[in-house]
Amino acid sequence: MKPKVYVTRKLPSKRAMDLLFKYLDVDLREEEVPPSKEEMIAHLEDKDALLCLLTDRVDAETIRSAPKLKVISTYSVGFDHIDVEEATARGIYVTNTPGVLTEAVADLTWALILAITRRIVEADRCVRTPGCWRIGWAPDFMLGMELNGKTLGVIGLGRIGTAVARRAKGFGMSIIYYDVIRREDLEKELGVKYVPLKELLKEADVVSIHVPLTKETYHMIKEEELRLMKSTAYLVNTARGAVIDTNALVKALKEGWIRGAALDVFEQEPLPADHPLTKLKNVVLVPHIGSATYETRAKMADMAVDNLLSVLAGKRPPNLVNPEVLKIRPLEKVKMIELKE
Ligand code: GLV
C-alpha cells in the first residue's frame, strides 16, 4: 500500500505532481481557498504526509489529531504557519523551500523600492485619470527620491536580504544592515556595514525587511521604531506582515513620520479592500507575490515534493527545518517507500 498524502493545492510542476501520484496515494484538494481547520483535521486523520501552503495553518491541535503523520512539507520558505515545536515533539519532519525563491523575492523587493520612491503606481493612475496629467511636463511634477548616493537599511541579512543588498550596489547605494547574526564574511564581500537596529532606522533612506516571522520578530517595527525613521524614508516589506505593527504604520504614513511604504505582505491576507492602508496615497500594495514567477513556483513545487518523498524514503530531506527530529524519530523509522532513480 502506498503512503497517504494530503496535498492542499495542485502545484505548478508536472514533474512534481507526477512524482506524487507515482509514489503516493494522493488526496488532492481541488479548491483554491485554504482549507478550514476542521477540513485539515478530517483529512489528516489517516495521512502519512502533508504538502501544504503558507496559507494553511498547521497548529498544535491539527498536528495532534494526525497520529500517522511523518512529514509536513510546506510549499514556501516561511514556516510560521506550522507549529514546528509540536511537530518535532511528535517526531514529524518539517521541510520548506529555501533558496529557489531568493532571486524572485529580491527582484520584487526592488520593484517595490523603485515603485514607491519614483511613484510609479501613482503616476500610472494619473495618466489614466482624466484631468490628472494636465501639463505635458513640469519641473515639480511627480517628484520622487533618487536612490543613487542614498542608504539602504536591510533588516535581516539572510539569503533574500543578501540578494537585495547585492542589487543595491548597482543603484549606487550605501548598505547598512541589522541582523541577530553578524555576517562578517558578507560585510567584506558586499561592502555592507553592521549597525544596531535603532541606528539603521535613523540612518536609512530605504528600510527593507527580510527576517522570518518568529516570536522575536513579531511587531519588531512598531510606533517606537517608526518614529526613529527619517521623515523622508520609505519602508518596504516582502517578509511577513506581522513583523510590522500595521496600525502604527498607518499612523506613521498618515502623520508623515515616514514618506511612504511598499508592502507585499500583511498581517491579514487577503488585505480587505477597505483597509485603511488602501486609502493612502503614499503606499504601494501588492498581494503577496514575492515568489510569483513561473520559474520559481515550479522549482518550489519540485523542491517541496523532493523533500516529502525523501523523508518517506528514509533519507534526510534536502531542506529540513527541524533537524532535532532526527533524534526523536530516526529516518529508518519513517521509511515507507523505495525511490527509483
Ligand atoms: C513566501 O512568502 C514564502 O514563504 O515562500
Boltz pocket constraint, residues with backbone or C-beta under 6 A from the ligand:
constraints:
  - pocket:
      binder: B
      contacts: [[A, 54], [A, 75], [A, 76], [A, 77], [A, 78], [A, 79], [A, 97], [A, 101], [A, 238], [A, 239], [A, 290], [A, 291]]
      max_distance: 6.0
